Amino acid sequence: MLTPTQAYLVLKTNKVPSKKIVWVTLDDGYLNNYTAVYPVIKQLNAKVTINMITGFSQNQGMLTLQDLKTMKKSGLVTISSHTVHHEELNTLTAEQQKQELVASKAWLDRNLKQNTNMICYPVGRYNDATAILASQAGYKLGLTTTPGFASASQGLFALHRLRVTPGMSNYSFSHLVSTY
């Protein structure tokens, strides 16, 4: 299982660390990432990336800063940006987008003592300005919700993902993965 840094290296160099790779990302930063997912990944010694809405860290039902620190310290969880307010970036002005991108990265970098290198666009929505602004803010990767496997040919700021939804059956999951 990949971290954002490993995914970046795979996409830039086309060198995969093993025969089969997967990058598991969880959006928003819900508390169940800590209460339900974290125990499982510790048991499996698996890695995941949580895309955190930084402005929601004090909201009920969301991950707290302490939760994020605990999971990051394990080495199994990477925390990436999902902006400050989870607004669809393509509906914002360039200046508003810049504020969302920069403030979220700054909060994560400062509070988790890291260099956040990935942005996950809220609802997967972005526009031409978004990739430029994300790069200027210091990100190296941008995730969308466009269905498919991520590849360098999409551009590092327009990466596709397969969306696994709550309650998805094993059959549906298998079909989703085998379709792409």
DOSEGU-760774 format. One record per atom (N, C-alpha, C): x, y, z. Coordinates in steps of 0.001 Angstrom, whole numbers, plus 524288, in hexadecimal, padded with zeros to 5 digits. Layout:
XYZ ...
//
This chain:
8034F7FB6B80000 800008000080000 8037E804D680000 801F4808947FCE6 8053680D287FC09 803D1811B77FF93 807AD814FF8008A 806E481A1D802E3 806CA81E097FE69 80529822E57FF55 80558826C87FB21 80AD9827827F8E2 80EC88276E7FC25 81429828087FA42 815A68237D7F6BA 8144181EBA7F846 8156081A307F4F9 8124A81A697EFE5 80D5D81C0B7F031 80A3081C8B7EB76 80C99820817E7BD 80E80824C87E9D1 8110D828C57E69D 815C68266D7E3CA 818F48237F7E69B 81D90821147E43A 81C0D81D287E000 8180781A0A7E102 8162B816467DD17 8145E8192D7D838 8115981D477D8EC 80F46820347D47D 8138B823237D17D 81779825107D43A 81BB7827F87D1B0 81FAE8246E7CF06 820C581FE87D158 824F781C8E7CF53 822FA817AE7CC8F 81DFB816677CD69 81B97811AC7CB4F 81E3680CBC7CD72 8207980D297D212 822DF808B07D4B5 81F6C807337D957 81D448028B7D92E 819D5800CF7DD62 81CEA7FDA37E160 81BC87FE767E666 81EC47FBCA7EA7D 81D887F6037EB05 8191A7F4427E8E6 817BB7EEB77E90D 814147ED8B7E47B 8131B7E8827E3AB 810017E6DE7DF29 80A797E9207DF52 808367E9327E3EE 802EE7EB507E497 8032C7EFCF7E87B 800F97F4357E6E7 800DC7F8B27EA6C 7FB607FAF97EAA2 7FA347FD637EEFD 7F53C800107EFB1 7F63B804C97F334 7F336808D17F24F 7F38680D857F58C 7EE1780E667F7C4 7ED8180DAA7FCD0 7E87780E327FF63 7E7FD813B480191 7E3DE8166C7FFE8 7E2E881BC4801C4 7DD8681C0F80433 7DD2981ED680882 7D83881FAE80B40 7D73E8258880B70 7D2B78273580999 7D19982CCC8094A 7CEA582ED680E07 7CFB0833A880F51 7CCE0836F6812FF 7CF20836FF81883 7D0898328781AA6 7D29D8326881FF6 7CE7E831468240F 7CB0882D96822CD 7C70782C0882693 7C97E828F982B17 7C7168296282FA3 7C90B826CE83450 7C98C820EB83394 7C62E81E8983057 7C68E818DE82F9B 7CBA88174082CF3 7CE7E81AF082AB0 7D3BA819B8828AD 7D7458180E82D2F 7D64E81A45831CE 7D963818FC83676 7D7168144C83963 7D1EC81441839FE 7CF798102F83D33 7CEC780B0483A5B 7CDF480B148353B 7CCF98063D83251 7D17E804B882EB9 7D39B8087282BD6 7D7A780737827F6 7DD048067F82A7F 7DE6B809FE82DEB 7E3AC809E08303F 7E4EB804A4832E8 7E1668025C83610 7E29E7FD3B8385F 7E3A47F9048343E 7E0CC7F92A82FF6 7E1767F53B82BD5 7E6B77F5F08291C 7E81A7FACC827CE 7ED187FB8082517 7F1B57FA458289F 7F11B7FB2F82DC4 7F5497F9A183162 7F5D87F3B183163 7F17F7F0FC83188 7F1927EB478318C 7F4047E92E82C84 7F2D47EB9782816 7F4CF7E9D482308 7FA187EC3482197 7FBD27EFEE824C0 800957F2E482393 8003A7F55481E13 7FBA37F78381CEF 7FA857F9E3817DD 7FAF67FFD181845 7FB7E8025C813C7 7FBF48080F813A4 7F73780A70810F9 7F57B80EE78130B 7F13D811DC810AA 7F296817A8810CD 7EFE981A9280D7D 7F0598203F80D70 7EB058227580ED2 7EAE3825D5812B1 7E60E8288581421 7E66382E178120A 7E28382F8180EE1 7E224834C580CBA 7DEA1837EF8105C 7E11183B3E81386 7DE7083DED817D9 7DC75843508165A 7D79284456817B9 7D5628499E81762 7D72F84C6081C5B 7DB1884F9B81BF2 7DD99851C78209E 7DA028553C823E1 7D66C857F88216C 7D2E085B5A82454 7CECB8586B8277A 7CE7E85347826BC 7CA988501F82973 7CCE684D1882E0F 7D1D884E0082F5F 7D48484ACF83354 7D24A84B6E838D4 7CEFE84F4C839A4 7CC8E84FE283ECB 7C6B384EBD83E9E 7C4DF84CD283A26 7BF5684B778399A 7BE4A8460683BC6 7B9C18456283E10 7B832840428400D 7B80383C5D83B8C 7B9F7837B483C89 7B9E7833988389D 7BE7B833CC834D7 7C20B83778835B5 7C6A08380983254 7CB8D836DB83581 7CFC4835B8832C3 7D4C4834C083556 7D6B3839B8837FB 7D8F28391283C8D 7DB5783D7983F4B 7E11F83DB683DDB 7E38B841ED83F42 7E92A8426383E52 7EC0E83E0584136 7EA6A83CBE845EC 7ECFE83886848DA 7EC608334C84615 7E7C483240843E1 7E6F582D6B840DD 7EAC182D3A83C47 7EB318318B8397F 7EEB5831C9834F9 7F45B830D083696 7F5F88334083ADC 7FB598329083CC2 7FC6082CDE83E42 7F8A382A7E840EB 7F9428250584293 7F9DE8217783DD9 7F6798221983A03 7F6B681EB58356A 7FBA081FB58323C 7FD1C824938319C 801DA825DD82E9D 806AB8237983137 806D1823BB83663 80B51821A983955 80C1C81BD28385F 807FB8190683713 808588136383620 80B7F812208313C 80BF2815EC82DA5 80E9D814F9828B5 80B2C8124C824AC 8065C8111082621 802C780E6D82295 7FEFD8123281FEB 7FE75816DB82210 7FAA581AA082023 7FD6281F9F81E75 7FC3E82142819B7 7FE0882649817BC 7F94D829DC81797 7FA1082EAE8192A 7F5CF8327B81925 7F6CE8365C814BF 7F2FD836E38114D 7F35D83A8E80CEF 7EEE883E7480D2F 7EF158423B809BC 7EB5184685809C7 7E66084548806B4 7E203846ED808E9 7DCEE846C78064E 7DA7084C35806C4 7DDC4850298070D 7DC96855BC807B1 7DAC88570280D3C 7D97385BF080E16 7D7CA85DB981343 7D1F385CF18140D 7CED585E608102B 7C92485E70810D1 7C62C85A9B80D53 7C8F28578D80A32 7C68B85399806C8 7C2BE855FB802DA 7C43285A60800AA 7C0FD85CCC7FC9B 7C2F885B167F748 7BF6D85A9C7F38B 7C0F4859047EE47 7C46985D407EBEE 7C95185BE97EB06 7CD2C85FCB7E95D 7CBC3862527E42A 7C94485F757E0B6 7C7EF8619C7DB95 7C3C9865E87DBDA 7C14E866927E05F 7BD6D86ABC7E103 7BFB886F967E393 7C4A486F437E534 7C725873937E7FC 7CA8A876D57E44F 7CB8687BA87E5D8 7CF3587EE37E2ED 7D4AC87CB77E3BC 7D84C87E557E090 7DDBA87C9A7E12B 7DFCA87E077E691 7DE83882AC7E873 7E05D884557ED9C 7DE03880F57F1F2 7D90487FA47F189 7D68087C427F56A 7D8E0876C47F546 7D9DC874C87F09D 7DC6686FAD7F022 7E1B786FCB7F2C2 7E4AC873D17F19B 7E9F1874547F3DE 7E9AD8744C7F9D1 7E5E98771A7FC06 7E55A8773F801B8 7E439871CC803E9 7E0AC86EF48015B 7DF56869A98031A 7E41686603802D9 7E6E7866427FE87 7EB69862D87FDAB 7EFE58642380163 7F12B8691B801C7 7F5A186ACC804F7 7F48A86A1780AC2 7EFE886BB380C8E 7EEB686B6781227 7EE68865C081411 7EC3B8624F810E7 7EBE885CD681271 7F15885A6A812DF 7F48E85B5E80EF4 7F9E98594E80F04 7FCF185B7A813B2 7FC668608A814A3 7FF3686303818FE 7FD86860A081E38 7F86C85FAB81EDA 7F67785D60823B4 7F8B9857EB8247C 7F892854BD82069 7FAAF84F6B820C8 8008D84F7D821BF 8035E852AE81ECF 80911852F281F65 80A9F854AE824E2 807F8858AE826D7 8093B85ACC82BFE 807C9856F683055 8030B854FE83037 8011F851C48347F 8032984C2E83476 8047284A2C82FDD 8065C844CC82F84 80C338448782E46 80E9F8491582DFF 814448496A82CF2 815B68461C8282E 8135A84782823B9 8142A844A081EE1 814388486881A4A 815568465B815C5 814EC84952810ED 810B5846A680DA5 80BF88488C80E18 8077E8463C80B6E 80831846CF80591 8081B84263802C4 8093E842A97FD25 8049B841317F9AF 7FFFA840297FC11 7FB8C83EA37F8E6 7F69A841807FA7F 7F39A8430A7F687 7EE798455B7F754 7EA66841BB7F4DC 7E647840CF7F7AF 7E1CE83DE77F59E 7DD72841E77F504 7DBD6842D47F031 7D7E8846D17EF27 7D29B845377F165 7D010848B47F454 7CAE1847717F660 7C71E846017F1EC 7C46B841BA7F29A 7C0C383F9F7EECA 7C38C83E997E994 7C8B283EAE7E9A4 7CBC583DB07E4EC 7CBBC842177E101 7C98C8468C7E26D 7C8CE84AC97DEB1 7CD4084EBB7DEE0 7CEE4850577DA3C 7D31F8540F7D9A2 7D2988568B7D442 7D5E785A697D332 7D60285CC87CDFF 7DBB185DBF7CC6C 7DC7B8602B7C7FB 7E1CF860F67C605 7E538863E77C9E2 7E2F8867AB7CCA1 7E60886AC27D061 7E7AC867887D51A 7E480863AF7D681 7E577860AD7DB43 7EAC385DFA7DB32 7EC0885B617D6F2 7F1068588D7D6A4 7F5A085C467D720 7F53D860B77D498 7F971864A07D4DE 7FA008669A7DA74 7F59B867F07DCE8 7F5AE869EF7E247 7F798865C67E61A 7F60E860EA7E538 7F7CC85CAC7E8A7 7FDB285BFF7E843 7FFC085C287E397 8056685BBC7E2D5 808328604D7E574 80629864FF7E4BC 808818699A7E727 80856869537ED1A 80455866C37EF39 803D4866307F4E5 8079B862287F719 80A0485EFF7F3AE 80DD585B2B7F574 80C18855867F51E 8077C854907F303 805BB84F2E7F24D 8086884CCD7ED85 808DA8479D7ED77 80B1F844D37E902 807128417C7E62B 802B0840677E8D0 7FE9C83D087E6AD 7F93F83F437E7DC 7F58A83E417E459 7F01C83FBE7E535 7EC8683B4F7E3B6 7E90C839D07E74F 7E5668357C7E65B 7DFFD837757E503 7DDA7834F47E120 7D84D8361C7DF84 7D4D9831857E116 7CFFD831A77DF59 7CC9082D167DFF0 7CB3382AE37DA98 7CE3682C5F7D6A4 7CD6C82A227D179 7CE8D824477D1DB 7CAE3820F97D035 7CBA481B547D0C8 7D037819407CD89 7D358815EC7CFF8 7D7A38135C7CD45 7DC71812FB7D0AE 7E05A810507CEA7 7E55980FF17D158 7E88C814D67D03E 7EB738169E7D414 7EED681B277D365 7F356819C37CFC6 7F4B481D647CC55 7F94B81CA57C900 7FBAF821F87C7CC 800A8821EA7C6B7 8037A826C17C59A 8014C829877C0D4 7FF028269F7BD30 7FCEA828F67B86B 7F85D82CB07B981 7F5EF82C347BE13 7F19D82FAE7BF86 7F39A835077C13D 7F88A8354D7C298 7FABA839FA7C4F9 7FA9F839377CAD9 7FEA183AE97CD7D 7FF1B839ED7D319 7FB0A83CC57D65F 7F83B840767D40D 7F43B843517D6F1 7EEB6842097D50E 7EE2A83DA57D25D 7E90883BE77D080 7E893835FC7D0E6 7EA86833CB7D52B 7EABE82E1C7D5C6 7E56582BBE7D6E1 7E4488277E7D43C 7DF59824AC7D4C9 7DF8C821167D98B 7DAED81F707DB4D 7DA8381BB57DF9F 7D5CA818397DEC8 7D5E6813BF7E139 7D14F8105E7E161 7CE8D811747E687 7C98A8129A7E62F 7C695814117EAD5 7C3EB80F457ED2D 7C56C80E087F1F3 7C309809C97F4E3 7BF4380C5E7F8B7 7BA5280AEB7F86B 7B65280D6D7FB94 7B4AC809F780025 7B2B280C5F8044E 7B0DD80946808C5 7ACB38055F8070A 7AD20800A480910 7A94F7FCA0807DC 7AA177F9E6802A2 7AE497FB327FFEB 7AF4C7F8B87FADC 7B01B7F2DE7FBAA 7AD7A7EFBF7F889 7ADF57EA117F903 7B33C7E8487F6DA 7B4BD7E3937F851 7B9997E15E7F63D 7B9557E0F17F04F 7B4B77DF6F7EE53 7B40A7DF037E8AC 7B4DB7E4527E612 7B2657E8587E82D 7B2E57ED997E5ED 7B8847EF7E7E623 7BB297EE767EA81 7C0A17EFFD7EB02 7C3F77ED2B7E6F4 7C3317E8137E682 7C61F7E4F47E2BB 7C5307E6E97DD24 7C04F7E8177DBE6 7BEF37EA1E7D6C0 7C18D7EF6B7D5CB 7C1767F2CC7D9C2 7C3E07F7EF7D947 7C9AA7F7797D808 7CC647F4477DAE7 7D20E7F3B37DA3A 7D3567F11B7D504 7D0377ED647D34F 7D1617EA9B7CE7A 7CFBC7EDA97C999 7CC8C7F1B67CA40 7CAA57F4C67C5D6 7CEEC7F8467C394 7D2797F9FD7C6DD 7D6787FDBE7C509 7DBA07FB2F7C413 
//
